[in-house]
Amino acid sequence: MSEHRSTDGCRSVVRAVARCFLATVLSGTCFNPLCDSEAQRVAPEARQIFMDVTDQAGITWRRFAGESPDRFLIETMGGGAAFLDLDGDGLLDIFFVNGGETPRGKSSSPVRNALYRNLGNGKFEDLAAKAGVDRIGFYGMGVAVADFDNDGFPDLYVTGFPFSALFHNNRDGTFTDVTEQAGVKNAERWAASAAWFDFDRDGLLDLVVTNYAQFSFADEKKCEIGGVRAYCAQTSYIGMPLTLFHNEGNGRFTDVSVHSGMAKLVGRALGVVAVDVNEDGWTDLFVARDASANLLLINQKDGTFQDVGSEAEVAYDAAGVAKAGMGVDAGDVNEDGRPDFVVTNFNDQYHSLLVGAGSGPYDDQTVASGLARLTKKFVGWGAHYIDFDNDGNLDLLIVNGHINQAIESTRMDVKYKQPPLLLRNDGNTAFRDMRERAGKVFQSNYSARGLAIGDWNNDGRADAVFTCLNGPPVLLKNISEPENSWIGFELQGTTSNRDAIGAKITIEADRRRLVRWMTGGSSYLSSHDKRVLVGLGPVSASSNLRAEIRWPNGNVQRLTELKPNRYYHVVEARPAP
Amino acid sequence: MPNLSVPRKCTKLAAAAGLNFLLALICQASGSPSFVSFLTEKQNDPAEAHLQQGLRLAQAGELQSAEGELRTAVRLKPDNAEFLSSLATVLAIEEKFDESTSLFEKALKSGPSDLRSRRHLAANLWQLRRYAEAKQNLIIILKVDPADSQAKLLLGMVSEKSGDHATAVTMLESVPDLVRRQPEAVVALAKSYYRTGERIKAADSLRALANGPLKAQGALLGAQVACDMQDYETAETLLSAIPAEFSDAAAARYCLAVVKFHTKQYQQSEQILQRLISAGQKNGEILRLLGWCYHKTNRDEDAIRTFRDAVELNPTDERNFLDLGGLLLEQRKFAAALELANRSVNAFPASADALVLLGSIELATERFTDALKTYSRSLSLDLNNAEGILGLARAQAGAGMGDHARRTLDEAIRRFPGRAPFEVELALLLLKESENGDSNSQTRTEELLQAAAKHDPTLAEAQFQLGELALRRGQTALAIVHLENAVRISPESARAHFALARGYRRAGRAEEAEKETVLFEKFKKGDAPGATSSPSNVPPNE
């Protein structure tokens, strides 16, 4: 019998509430006095899907981009956010990466990151200073969270310019900057997204870093739109190769960019997701690049990667143009068991939907899915699949915002600040804009960038947080009607990396086969809930579900008699001696 | 993108020949017996006296004085058809065509059967490029006198100018002696032969020019026409027959440089031009062609420098501005292109092409609202400017005014049936709309592309888009046919190779797909700074 342990839905300090919650979670509804009072408070918006709870949560942090008359491109590109359980209390906390000052873009107060600890009552408290992660000596971009030393506590890799930093979780609410000894500084580079994944299946998480472009604050590029100073086109900047660090297991990493072949792949990389594309059990990479060909790097199982982007027809659009790829996510959008990619792009380019077709090239379903029509006017950044209503179909949450304010003087249909998009998958890989029901946030406009997904209140409904260029982030709570069932998995590797990045979960529920992956990276500059939350549709609470987990190291574990509407903490079974 | 004015014409001989033709026509008529006998009648009437004096002065070549006398005669008898006709004739010789034309028209109102006046009127109208009216009058003449050789000659000339080449050939072939005597008529016949597919006859006509009384001058004129009609072999043959001591040797050498350029012998063309410059023949046209040679051999900085020299040397030649502006735009040096375009618009306020250049730059930098205004201005100057119409539609589409763009293109198709670029542009617009969910557009899109391909089989874009549509529908074999056509027409088109690679891949032709991918990589703009970028992006100022 495989070892597993069920985890109650709501871990609350108030145990009576927890017991009540446990009873009711089995019936698929969330009920406790706190939930009730919130429900009463939000009653007028009961039909909405998401609610902005930033203020209620006590999140007061604001991002500083260093916007200046010089219009350095970096001012318009960051920053990231991460959901992580920093102290193992079962509640997702949030880390925000700040930007930084530029030569003529100064802040009146110190530019600090934020680390908000989830207090469990809908409130958060910033502990960044206490934790030692509030100040970094560089312009911050993104964050990748993972337990690189398999000690059970998540660590932080913060990317930026002109270098990046690794913070080791000391397990006591503090972090230590171990960048130098780990050898992951990625110096002299403008790093964007990063992803943890175990490319050689040695049970230790390695790190891939996307580097954007050759950049310097001494660079005097000047661009204008209609006589007004504007940010220059990305093609004015020469791209950079990726960086790949191999985890040696002793707190040290080795730069294997050259050996892996990644050092040759020069381009303006921004987003990355690690997922097994070809079903061989080895994690591959999709890299979204900005006006450079996207990369589909297939793990050759020998420490090297081969780019098959062209043959797979994911590198360019149908006209052979490299789109402005920023964010990326992988998920099975059409339930064929293969990962499909969503990539955010610039306005008029459409955010792409690339559907896996087995051995042949990917099928660009951007137009057929409605994504072209729905995203034409938007410049997209963070993007993530999310099953907001738990119907089993992967929906999309995308955040947008243009880079140049002057766009509104040249276009009537494209705005500088843009609304996020909640796009519902109707089950035939056709998407529908849920703007009217999604919530006020989706009818408001932002200069949004990073997007992280996570069930921060443990109610089985995926929530989200996104950052904005120069201002407060937005924390969203999913308050949709819980009409469908769900199941969640928190995986713990033993011979595989502890975070189980690279795992594939196949759930069988009512003749339906749902596949999900524990991906590394994804979205833009951001990091997500390590648990895999799977919507099941109208599966009854008494149903018995089955799941198969293919662990990153290749072990396969089967689980039976699973019940919906709960999280399962699954520990990788050790192979028999 | 404006039509870059790659030099085609070697000299301005053609224009000069046209005027000579008109004068010849009129002088022939003036020397006729009926004209001379006119002189001796009715001398007692003061008006008649002025008329007689005017005619005598005209025959003596004193045209200004003749005009004065004839004006007096007309003032005294304003409705006299003969007086009006005589004054009109003298004015025509003086190149005062507008006034001459209205006087002939007035004369014909009183005396509609005056074939001579009608013939002169037709000649004026031809000179004024009012070809349809010219044609009308000539048809009237030929109905009355089908053997009127002058009218046939002129009708042939008019037909050639108005694109009715079959009629031009018929008419001009019917008066061979007259044609032989008039270089412009020979040119018209040759052009019409070219346009009706009779290349050998065309070449023969032009060779006859070289062997005729004009000799070397005729050879040069013939070479220019052949070059214009892309018969470079004939052009080069004619040029080779021009002796080195020819008085206009520089013009002949320049013409040869043009021929070499168009036959892709860029180095040779460059050498000829450099020699001309060294010999002190530096002018705007030579510099422009040299700039084009540099461009074609990937020395764009040299090309820009040379085009700039042409502008500075001859700032009154708009083509210098257009070529430089076009290259700066192609190189995405938008700030410099914009500065030049604005200078061009100020220097040539009545030029639609200058505004089209400016509009192109505004389009490229996505200043759609500005481009809208600019293209609208260009069309107010020249309603028939194709680039202006296309640019306006693109600006409208870019600014989010899709309905307007559609109307602009629909109207253009209606006004200019068979013009493939409009059909393709509308198809592209509808394609975009169909991507945005308007499925009704798809059928019409395909119809437009098929029509465009039929109207202009050399239009790579139509083939490319038809191929793309077929690929989307899974009609791989059909897609490959269209895309192979696209690649054949436009062998340096990166996206055509890319799309063809996709087609081959789907057909399981992996090796061919790989070859096309290599070609795609070769021809696409790379990741270097200044390369093609996504929209709404602004490259840096220089």
Boltz contact constraints between the chains, C-beta under 6 A:
constraints:
  - contact:
      token1: [A, 221]
      token2: [B, 540]
      max_distance: 6.0
  - contact:
      token1: [A, 222]
      token2: [B, 540]
      max_distance: 6.0
  - contact:
      token1: [A, 222]
      token2: [B, 541]
      max_distance: 6.0
  - contact:
      token1: [A, 223]
      token2: [B, 538]
      max_distance: 6.0
  - contact:
      token1: [A, 223]
      token2: [B, 540]
      max_distance: 6.0
  - contact:
      token1: [A, 225]
      token2: [B, 538]
      max_distance: 6.0
  - contact:
      token1: [A, 226]
      token2: [B, 367]
      max_distance: 6.0
  - contact:
      token1: [A, 230]
      token2: [B, 538]
      max_distance: 6.0
  - contact:
      token1: [A, 232]
      token2: [B, 540]
      max_distance: 6.0
  - contact:
      token1: [A, 233]
      token2: [B, 533]
      max_distance: 6.0
  - contact:
      token1: [A, 233]
      token2: [B, 537]
      max_distance: 6.0
  - contact:
      token1: [A, 233]
      token2: [B, 538]
      max_distance: 6.0
  - contact:
      token1: [A, 233]
      token2: [B, 539]
      max_distance: 6.0
  - contact:
      token1: [A, 235]
      token2: [B, 531]
      max_distance: 6.0
  - contact:
      token1: [A, 235]
      token2: [B, 533]
      max_distance: 6.0
  - contact:
      token1: [A, 236]
      token2: [B, 529]
      max_distance: 6.0
  - contact:
      token1: [A, 236]
      token2: [B, 539]
      max_distance: 6.0
  - contact:
      token1: [A, 236]
      token2: [B, 540]
      max_distance: 6.0
  - contact:
      token1: [A, 239]
      token2: [B, 527]
      max_distance: 6.0
  - contact:
      token1: [A, 291]
      token2: [B, 533]
      max_distance: 6.0
  - contact:
      token1: [A, 291]
      token2: [B, 534]
      max_distance: 6.0
  - contact:
      token1: [A, 292]
      token2: [B, 527]
      max_distance: 6.0
  - contact:
      token1: [A, 310]
      token2: [B, 517]
      max_distance: 6.0
  - contact:
      token1: [A, 319]
      token2: [B, 495]
      max_distance: 6.0
  - contact:
      token1: [A, 320]
      token2: [B, 494]
      max_distance: 6.0
  - contact:
      token1: [A, 320]
      token2: [B, 495]
      max_distance: 6.0
  - contact:
      token1: [A, 320]
      token2: [B, 498]
      max_distance: 6.0
  - contact:
      token1: [A, 320]
      token2: [B, 520]
      max_distance: 6.0
  - contact:
      token1: [A, 324]
      token2: [B, 534]
      max_distance: 6.0
  - contact:
      token1: [A, 346]
      token2: [B, 534]
      max_distance: 6.0
  - contact:
      token1: [A, 347]
      token2: [B, 536]
      max_distance: 6.0
  - contact:
      token1: [A, 348]
      token2: [B, 535]
      max_distance: 6.0
  - contact:
      token1: [A, 349]
      token2: [B, 534]
      max_distance: 6.0
  - contact:
      token1: [A, 367]
      token2: [B, 435]
      max_distance: 6.0
  - contact:
      token1: [A, 372]
      token2: [B, 435]
      max_distance: 6.0
  - contact:
      token1: [A, 373]
      token2: [B, 436]
      max_distance: 6.0
  - contact:
      token1: [A, 373]
      token2: [B, 437]
      max_distance: 6.0
  - contact:
      token1: [A, 410]
      token2: [B, 366]
      max_distance: 6.0
  - contact:
      token1: [A, 410]
      token2: [B, 367]
      max_distance: 6.0
  - contact:
      token1: [A, 410]
      token2: [B, 368]
      max_distance: 6.0
  - contact:
      token1: [A, 412]
      token2: [B, 399]
      max_distance: 6.0
  - contact:
      token1: [A, 412]
      token2: [B, 400]
      max_distance: 6.0
  - contact:
      token1: [A, 413]
      token2: [B, 400]
      max_distance: 6.0
